[in-house]
Amino acid sequence: MRPWRERKHHHLPETRGLCLSEEQTVSTILRRPRMTGNKIMEMITEPYRLTRRCEVTAILILYGLPRLLTGSILAHEMMHAWLRLKGYRTLSPDIEEGICQVLAHLWIESEIMAGSGSNAASTSSSSSSSASSKKGGRSQFERKLGDFFKHQIESDTSVAYGDGFRAGNRVVQQYGLKRTLEHIRLTGTLLF
């Protein structure tokens, strides 16, 4: 094992949420097989995606995390689910994880903004009411925690999550979320 100093810049994967879906795949024959006696020779197959109906069977989230982190993970996983249910073709990891991270980031941002006003209504449950001030806004601690979670997304060094987020966020900032998603559906890329 390498010393910690050498490993610190590598993205250590941690599963905090998961979207489970079902999809059928069948193999098709690309080249007609050659028969030699009782044996089939030189048959080449290729996976072929046959999606009659894609079903999202579950979204799993690690229990016990702070409200803002749980919400951002849920936003990320719900974006995965939405992409599956809307029939988006197979996307590269940086495109799919990137746009899902954009949604997580937008959710945190909206929660921080929703709580920034002095008379903003709290959306937190009664079990987390201690995080809200007496006036109904978010506590300074929760705002700082939200900023920290946003910073984690923004500064992630991985190709799929970090670079994917930064590319996706630039495009969403320029063209909007709806237009970006339509473009991804048509091209499978973020390039306009």
KABELMO-V155375 format. One record per run of one state. SS is the DSSP state (a for helix, b for strand, c for the rest). FROM is the first residue (numbers start at 1). TO is the last residue. If there is no record, write none. Layout:
ss:SS from:FROM to:TO
ss:SS from:FROM to:TO
This chain:
ss:c from:1 to:3
ss:a from:4 to:7
ss:c from:8 to:16
ss:b from:17 to:31
ss:c from:32 to:33
ss:b from:34 to:36
ss:c from:37 to:38
ss:b from:39 to:41
ss:c from:42 to:43
ss:b from:44 to:61
ss:c from:62 to:66
ss:a from:67 to:85
ss:c from:86 to:92
ss:a from:93 to:114
ss:c from:115 to:125
ss:a from:126 to:131
ss:b from:132 to:132
ss:c from:133 to:137
ss:b from:138 to:138
ss:c from:139 to:139
ss:a from:140 to:154
ss:c from:155 to:158
ss:a from:159 to:175
ss:c from:176 to:176
ss:a from:177 to:187
ss:c from:188 to:192
